[in-house]
Amino acid sequence: GIAGADIYYGLVFLDGTQPYRLFGRLGDIKLFLIQVVSQTFGTQGSQTLGNFNLADMWVGDDGCFEVTLGGPQQAGNWIPLDDKSRYNFIMIRRMILGMGHDDIGSLRIEQISSANGEHCDHDEFSEAAMAARLNRAEMVMRGYVKNIAIGIHDLIMAATGGCKNVMGLMPGETGVGGSPLCLYSWGIFSLEEDEALILELERNPDSLFWGFQLGDIWSRALPHHRWQTSSNSAQAKRDADGSFRFVISNRDRGIANWLDS
């Protein structure tokens, strides 16, 4: 899904019949989002149950926090799970501006109930249980290929009227897994060796975090740990007129906001 260069992702499956507690420390994280999906990605009937911003919850002065997931509704930091699903899919997005240098805090999760013995997995030799696992794995792979590897490209082309080198603004939740707390602006670029594409942002968006990044045709992020393929709101340089201009090209042309294709 063109994973963000400035985002630390946390992914976990949780049994909705059990309660859990998420412990953490913010550190220098600028934006902390939690998304709950009812089933593994690609499973028929899977749907987003909720999107939560840690900024709307209680966090201590030292940046430490606790969030309860599942179980009966309660006051304070509580997030519901689908109690009919043993594979709630939790995605955590932690945005940071100083990639590789800032304190990313800490994160851990634990089950806070004592499930009885019958609840534990004793089905390692059950043909039905193994068939269900294989089917779930197949649905995950089909979902990623159909909705992300191929689907994001098709979604972008539809939003830009089939045109390349054009940006299109997307709603946040473009499908299961997309965050409605985010605004995505996507475009497919196609450049010759001697060409460059200029992206212009007229003003600084009113948000805690924004950034540009490049990916390939299969929705994989270009290797930002080796090349300058992304830039965020703390890294980008503003022009004299207040605008931000980014240049996509295959070589450094001496522009501050260069993105290496």
C-alpha positions in Angstrom: 0.0 0.0 0.0 3.0 2.3 -0.5 3.8 2.2 3.2 4.8 5.6 4.6 8.5 6.4 5.0 7.6 8.4 8.2 5.2 5.9 9.7 5.9 3.1 12.1 3.2 0.5 11.7 2.0 -1.9 14.3 -0.1 -4.9 13.2 -1.8 -7.5 15.4 -4.7 -10.0 15.3 -6.9 -10.1 18.4 -9.5 -12.6 19.4 -12.6 -10.5 19.9 -13.9 -12.8 22.7 -11.0 -11.7 24.9 -10.0 -8.2 26.3 -6.6 -6.8 25.9 -4.6 -3.8 27.1 -2.3 -1.7 25.0 0.6 0.0 26.8 2.8 2.6 25.3 4.9 5.8 25.5 4.6 8.4 22.8 8.1 9.7 22.7 8.4 12.1 19.7 5.5 10.6 17.8 3.4 13.4 16.3 0.3 11.5 15.3 -0.9 8.1 16.7 -3.8 6.4 14.9 -5.5 3.1 15.7 -7.8 1.3 13.2 -9.8 -1.8 14.0 -11.0 -4.1 11.2 -13.4 -7.0 12.0 -11.6 -9.7 10.1 -8.3 -10.5 8.4 -7.7 -8.4 5.3 -9.5 -9.8 2.2 -12.0 -11.9 4.2 -15.6 -11.6 2.9 -17.6 -9.3 5.1 -14.6 -7.7 6.7 -15.3 -4.1 7.6 -13.7 -1.2 9.5 -15.1 -1.1 13.1 -13.6 2.2 14.1 -10.7 4.7 13.7 -9.2 6.3 16.8 -6.8 9.1 17.4 -4.8 8.9 20.6 -5.0 12.7 20.8 -8.7 12.2 21.8 -7.7 9.9 24.7 -6.0 10.4 28.0 -2.2 10.4 27.9 0.0 11.2 30.9 2.3 14.2 31.1 5.2 11.8 30.5 3.6 10.5 27.3 2.6 7.1 28.8 -0.8 5.7 28.1 -3.0 2.6 28.4 -5.8 1.6 26.1 -8.2 -1.3 26.7 -9.4 -3.2 23.6 -12.5 -5.4 23.7 -14.6 -6.6 26.6 -17.6 -4.6 28.0 -17.7 -0.9 27.2 -16.0 1.2 29.8 -15.1 4.8 30.5 -11.7 6.2 29.6 -9.4 4.8 26.9 -11.5 1.9 25.4 -11.8 0.5 21.9 -14.4 -2.1 20.9 -13.6 -5.4 19.1 -15.9 -7.6 17.2 -16.7 -10.3 19.7 -17.9 -12.7 17.0 -14.4 -12.6 15.3 -11.3 -14.4 16.5 -9.2 -12.4 14.0 -9.8 -8.7 14.6 -7.2 -6.9 12.6 -5.6 -4.0 14.4 -3.5 -1.5 12.5 -1.5 1.2 14.3 0.0 4.1 12.5 2.6 6.2 14.3 3.8 9.3 12.4 7.2 10.9 13.1 8.9 13.8 11.4 12.6 13.2 12.1 13.1 9.8 10.5 15.9 7.8 12.1 16.6 10.4 14.8 13.6 10.9 17.0 12.4 8.9 20.0 9.7 6.5 18.7 8.5 5.6 22.2 7.4 2.1 23.0 4.4 -0.2 22.4 3.3 -3.5 23.8 0.0 -5.4 24.2 -1.2 -8.2 26.5 -4.3 -10.2 27.1 -5.9 -9.3 30.4 -8.3 -12.3 30.8 -7.6 -15.9 31.7 -9.3 -17.8 28.9 -10.4 -21.4 29.8 -8.6 -24.4 28.4 -11.3 -25.1 25.8 -10.8 -21.7 24.3 -7.1 -22.4 23.5 -6.1 -23.9 20.2 -6.2 -27.7 20.3 -6.9 -28.1 16.6 -3.4 -28.5 15.1 -4.4 -31.9 13.7 -8.0 -30.9 12.7 -8.5 -31.0 9.0 -11.3 -28.4 9.2 -9.2 -26.0 11.2 -6.2 -26.3 8.9 -8.5 -25.8 5.9 -9.9 -22.7 7.5 -6.4 -21.4 8.0 -5.4 -22.1 4.4 -8.6 -20.3 3.2 -7.8 -17.3 5.4 -4.3 -17.1 4.0 -5.6 -17.3 0.5 -8.1 -14.5 1.1 -5.4 -12.3 2.5 -3.2 -12.8 -0.6 -6.1 -12.3 -2.9 -7.1 -9.1 -1.0 -3.6 -7.7 -1.2 -3.2 -8.4 -4.9 -6.7 -7.3 -6.0 -7.2 -4.3 -3.7 -3.6 -3.0 -3.3 -1.0 -4.3 -5.8 -3.4 -3.8 -8.7 -6.4 -2.0 -7.1 -4.6 1.2 -6.0 -3.2 1.8 -9.5 -6.7 1.3 -11.0 -8.2 3.6 -8.3 -5.8 6.4 -9.1 -6.3 6.2 -12.8 -10.1 6.3 -12.3 -9.7 9.4 -10.1 -7.5 11.2 -12.6 -9.7 10.4 -15.6 -7.1 8.0 -16.9 -4.4 10.7 -17.1 -0.8 10.3 -16.0 1.3 13.1 -14.3 -1.9 14.4 -12.7 -2.8 14.3 -9.0 -6.2 13.3 -7.7 -7.6 13.8 -4.2 -9.0 10.7 -2.6 -11.4 10.3 0.3 -9.7 8.9 3.4 -11.3 5.4 3.5 -10.7 4.2 -0.1 -11.3 0.7 1.1 -10.9 -1.6 4.1 -7.6 -0.5 5.6 -7.6 3.0 4.4 -7.9 5.6 7.1 -10.7 8.2 7.0 -8.5 10.4 9.2 -6.2 10.8 6.3 -6.5 12.6 3.0 -4.7 10.9 0.1 -3.6 12.7 -3.1 -2.3 10.2 -5.6 -1.0 10.3 -9.2 0.7 8.0 -11.7 3.9 9.6 -13.1 5.4 8.6 -16.4 8.7 10.4 -17.3 11.4 10.1 -19.9 15.0 10.1 -18.9 15.4 13.9 -19.6 12.0 14.9 -18.0 11.0 16.1 -14.6 7.6 16.5 -12.9 6.9 19.5 -10.6 4.4 19.0 -7.8 3.2 22.3 -6.3 1.6 22.7 -2.9 0.2 26.2 -2.7 0.2 26.5 1.1 1.1 24.6 4.3 -1.8 22.2 5.1 -3.4 22.6 8.5 -2.5 19.2 9.8 -0.1 17.6 12.2 1.7 15.7 9.5 1.9 15.7 5.7 4.3 14.4 3.2 5.1 13.3 -0.4 6.5 9.9 -1.2 7.1 7.8 -4.3 6.0 4.2 -5.0 6.2 1.8 -7.9 3.4 0.5 -10.1 2.8 -2.4 -7.7 2.1 -0.1 -4.8 5.5 -0.7 -3.1 7.3 2.3 -1.6 10.5 3.1 -3.3 13.5 2.4 -1.0 13.6 5.6 1.1 16.4 4.2 3.3 18.7 4.3 0.2 17.4 7.2 -1.9 15.6 10.5 -1.4 12.1 9.2 -2.4 10.1 11.0 0.3 9.8 14.3 2.1 7.6 15.5 4.9 6.4 18.8 6.4 9.5 19.1 8.6 11.9 18.3 5.8 10.4 20.3 2.9 11.7 23.7 1.9 9.3 26.5 1.2 9.7 28.9 -1.7 9.7 32.7 -1.4 6.0 32.9 -2.4 5.0 30.5 0.4 4.5 27.5 -1.8 6.2 24.1 -1.7 7.5 22.7 -5.0 8.7 19.1 -5.3 10.6 17.8 -8.4 10.4 14.2 -9.4 13.3 13.2 -11.7 15.9 10.5 -12.1 18.8 12.7 -11.1 19.5 15.5 -8.7 18.9 18.8 -10.4 20.0 20.9 -7.4 16.4 21.4 -6.1 15.9 21.2 -2.3 12.7 19.2 -2.6 14.0 16.6 -5.0 12.3 13.2 -5.1 14.5 10.5 -6.8 12.6 8.3 -9.2 
